[in-house]
Amino acid sequence: MTALSDPPAPSTVPPAAPAPATGARPDRAVIRDSLGVGVAVGVSGIAFGVAGTTAHLTVWQTCALSLLVFTGASQFALIGALAAGAAPLAAVVGALFLGVRNAFYGLRLAERLELPRWVRPVAAQTVIDETAAVALVQPDRRSTRLGFFVTGASLYLIWNATTLAGALGADALGDPSRYGLDVAGPAVFLALLAPRLREGGAERATALLGAVLALAAVPLVPAGVPVLIALAAVPVVLLLGSRRNRAGATARKTVGTAAGTTADPQRNLPKEDGR
């Protein structure tokens, strides 16, 4: 008999870490992207602080809008309408109408996040364009939650801090028209509109139709109302897009049926007995 060989010495190499789930993203990458969005968008709160003061709101009224409303487009729509002379109620209705889109974001995010009931009221405050955009591109639930909350927390803190800074700075300067600060609100609106014009489809159509409606309404209605009329572009474009999609689906179905009949012309003929 041959002697048995000595057992192998235990390996000193640590076991390899388990591979992440297919499609999962590292937490560091998600946090980096989320903070990038939060910082880049949050600093524009300075413009809102300046615009709020130029619309004759106090510093604390301007800050309260950022703390409680926290949806940039609706905030700018509100103070833009007030600065143009619209009635407060009309300005509020327009801002609320513009903010309805966040409810649709919430419907999509609910199934992706699956948050406990006690967390949902807090999360609802940060359901906005940016948090939805970051969360919905993540490949798994963990990354979706991380991206949503990091983006929301960073953006909320920075936006409110810069709103205060902008409002205090504009208030300290006195009459904003002396320095040209009264154009801060319209300038930000143009900055928000420009990227939509470079996009295709519904975004460009909505931006162009809204601009046309606002310009056409200027000589016909009181100041501030054209901004509210421009909001009608959203349901119009959605309605036309829905009809176009249904028409396209019907056309594709018809073409598919015709192609199937052409490929097999004998398919619909009655079969002879015994065959």
C-alpha positions in Angstrom: 0.0 0.0 0.0 1.2 3.5 -0.7 1.2 6.1 2.1 -1.6 8.6 2.1 -0.5 12.1 1.2 -0.7 14.8 3.9 -3.9 16.8 3.9 -3.5 20.2 2.2 -2.7 23.1 4.4 -5.7 25.4 5.1 -5.8 28.3 2.6 -5.0 31.8 4.0 -6.8 33.5 1.1 -10.1 35.0 2.4 -13.2 33.9 0.6 -14.4 36.1 -2.3 -17.2 38.4 -1.6 -20.5 37.3 -3.0 -21.2 38.8 -6.4 -24.0 41.4 -6.4 -27.3 40.6 -7.9 -27.5 40.8 -11.6 -28.2 44.5 -12.7 -27.7 45.9 -9.1 -25.7 49.1 -8.8 -23.1 49.9 -6.1 -24.5 52.1 -3.4 -21.6 54.5 -3.9 -22.6 55.1 -7.5 -26.2 55.7 -6.6 -25.3 58.2 -3.9 -22.9 60.0 -6.2 -25.5 60.4 -8.9 -28.2 61.4 -6.4 -26.0 64.1 -4.7 -25.0 65.4 -8.1 -28.7 66.0 -9.0 -29.5 67.4 -5.6 -26.6 70.0 -5.7 -27.0 71.0 -9.3 -30.8 71.7 -9.0 -30.7 72.9 -5.4 -28.5 75.9 -6.1 -31.3 77.3 -8.3 -33.2 78.0 -5.1 -31.2 81.3 -5.1 -33.1 82.4 -8.1 -36.4 81.5 -6.5 -35.5 83.5 -3.3 -34.7 86.5 -5.5 -37.8 86.1 -7.6 -40.0 85.7 -4.4 -38.7 89.0 -3.1 -39.2 90.8 -6.4 -42.8 89.6 -6.3 -43.2 91.5 -3.1 -43.3 88.5 -0.8 -41.5 88.8 2.5 -38.4 86.7 3.2 -40.4 84.3 5.4 -43.2 84.0 2.9 -40.7 83.0 0.2 -39.0 80.5 2.5 -42.4 79.0 3.6 -43.2 78.3 -0.1 -39.9 76.3 -0.4 -40.5 74.5 2.9 -44.1 73.6 2.4 -44.7 73.5 -1.4 -41.3 72.3 -2.6 -41.9 71.8 -6.2 -39.9 74.4 -8.2 -42.1 74.8 -11.3 -45.2 75.4 -9.2 -43.4 77.8 -7.0 -42.1 79.8 -9.9 -45.6 79.8 -11.5 -47.1 81.1 -8.3 -44.8 84.0 -7.8 -44.7 84.7 -11.6 -48.4 85.1 -11.6 -48.4 87.3 -8.5 -45.7 89.5 -9.9 -47.7 89.9 -13.1 -50.7 91.1 -11.1 -52.9 88.0 -11.0 -55.3 87.5 -8.2 -53.8 85.4 -5.4 -56.5 82.7 -5.8 -55.9 82.4 -9.5 -52.2 82.2 -8.9 -52.7 79.4 -6.4 -55.0 77.4 -8.6 -52.5 77.6 -11.5 -49.7 76.4 -9.2 -51.8 73.5 -7.9 -52.8 72.5 -11.4 -49.1 72.4 -12.5 -48.2 70.3 -9.4 -50.8 67.6 -10.3 -48.1 65.8 -12.3 -46.4 64.8 -9.0 -49.4 62.6 -8.2 -48.7 60.6 -11.4 -45.1 60.3 -10.3 -46.3 58.9 -7.0 -48.4 56.2 -8.7 -45.3 55.0 -10.6 -43.0 55.2 -7.6 -45.4 53.5 -5.2 -44.9 50.1 -6.8 -41.2 50.5 -7.1 -40.5 51.8 -3.6 -43.1 49.7 -1.6 -42.6 51.9 1.5 -44.1 51.2 4.9 -47.3 53.2 5.6 -45.6 55.5 8.3 -42.9 56.6 5.8 -45.2 57.5 2.9 -46.3 60.9 4.2 -42.7 62.0 4.6 -41.8 60.5 1.2 -44.7 62.3 -0.5 -43.1 65.7 0.3 -40.2 64.8 -2.0 -42.1 63.3 -4.9 -40.9 65.7 -7.6 -39.4 65.6 -11.1 -35.8 65.0 -9.9 -36.4 62.3 -7.4 -38.7 60.5 -9.8 -36.1 60.7 -12.5 -33.3 59.3 -10.4 -35.4 56.6 -8.7 -37.1 55.2 -11.9 -33.9 54.5 -13.7 -32.5 52.3 -10.9 -32.4 48.5 -11.7 -33.6 47.2 -8.3 -35.6 48.2 -5.2 -32.7 48.9 -3.0 -31.1 51.3 -5.5 -34.5 52.9 -6.2 -35.1 53.6 -2.5 -31.5 54.9 -2.0 -31.6 57.1 -5.1 -35.0 58.5 -4.1 -34.2 59.4 -0.5 -30.7 60.8 -1.1 -31.9 62.9 -4.0 -34.9 64.2 -2.0 -33.0 64.9 1.2 -30.1 66.7 -0.5 -32.3 68.7 -2.8 -34.7 69.7 0.0 -31.9 70.9 2.3 -30.0 72.8 -0.4 -33.1 74.3 -2.1 -34.3 75.7 1.2 -30.9 77.0 2.2 -30.4 78.8 -1.1 -33.9 80.1 -1.1 -33.1 81.8 2.2 -29.8 83.2 0.9 -31.4 84.5 -2.3 -34.3 86.1 -0.4 -32.1 87.8 2.2 -29.7 89.0 -0.5 -32.4 90.5 -2.6 -34.1 92.0 0.4 -30.8 93.7 1.5 -30.4 95.3 -1.9 -33.7 97.1 -1.7 -35.7 97.8 -4.9 -34.9 94.9 -7.2 -35.7 96.8 -10.4 -32.7 99.0 -9.8 -30.4 96.0 -10.4 -32.5 94.1 -13.0 -33.4 91.4 -10.5 -37.1 91.7 -11.5 -36.3 89.5 -14.5 -35.0 86.6 -12.3 -38.4 84.8 -12.5 -38.8 85.0 -16.3 -35.2 84.2 -16.8 -35.5 81.0 -14.8 -38.7 80.1 -16.7 -36.8 80.4 -20.0 -34.0 78.3 -18.6 -36.5 75.6 -17.7 -38.2 75.9 -21.1 -35.0 75.7 -23.2 -34.2 72.0 -22.6 -37.7 71.0 -23.4 -37.4 72.7 -26.8 -34.3 70.6 -27.6 -36.2 67.4 -26.8 -38.7 65.7 -29.1 -42.2 64.5 -28.8 -44.6 65.6 -26.1 -42.1 67.8 -24.3 -41.4 70.1 -27.3 -45.0 70.2 -28.3 -46.1 71.2 -24.8 -43.5 73.9 -24.5 -44.3 75.4 -27.9 -48.1 75.2 -27.5 -47.8 76.8 -24.0 -45.8 79.7 -25.4 -48.3 80.2 -28.2 -51.2 80.2 -25.8 -49.6 82.6 -23.4 -48.6 85.1 -26.2 -52.1 84.9 -27.8 -53.7 85.6 -24.4 -51.6 88.6 -23.5 -53.8 91.3 -25.2 -57.0 89.6 -24.3 -56.9 88.9 -20.6 -55.6 90.6 -17.4 -52.0 90.3 -16.3 -51.0 87.0 -14.8 -53.7 85.1 -16.5 -51.7 84.1 -19.7 -49.4 82.0 -17.5 -52.4 80.0 -16.3 -53.8 79.7 -19.8 -50.5 78.3 -21.0 -51.0 75.3 -18.6 -53.8 74.1 -20.9 -51.1 72.9 -23.2 -50.4 69.9 -21.0 -53.9 68.1 -21.2 -54.2 69.1 -24.9 -50.8 67.4 -25.8 -51.6 64.4 -23.7 -55.0 64.0 -25.3 -53.6 64.3 -28.8 -50.8 61.9 -28.0 -53.2 59.3 -26.6 -55.4 59.4 -29.7 -52.3 59.1 -31.9 -51.1 56.1 -30.0 -54.5 54.4 -30.3 -54.6 55.1 -34.0 -51.1 53.7 -34.4 -51.9 50.6 -32.5 -55.1 50.0 -34.6 -53.1 50.5 -37.8 -50.4 48.1 -36.7 -53.0 45.5 -35.8 -54.6 45.9 -39.2 -51.3 45.6 -41.0 -50.4 42.5 -38.9 -53.7 40.8 -39.7 -53.4 41.6 -43.4 -49.8 40.3 -43.4 -50.8 37.0 -41.7 -53.6 36.5 -44.2 -51.2 37.1 -47.1 -48.6 34.7 -45.7 -51.1 31.9 -45.4 -53.9 32.4 -47.9 -55.3 28.9 -47.3 -55.6 29.4 -43.5 -59.2 30.7 -43.6 -60.5 28.4 -46.3 -62.8 25.5 -45.2 -61.1 22.1 -45.1 -62.4 19.2 -47.2 -63.8 16.2 -45.5 -61.2 13.7 -44.4 -58.3 16.2 -44.9 
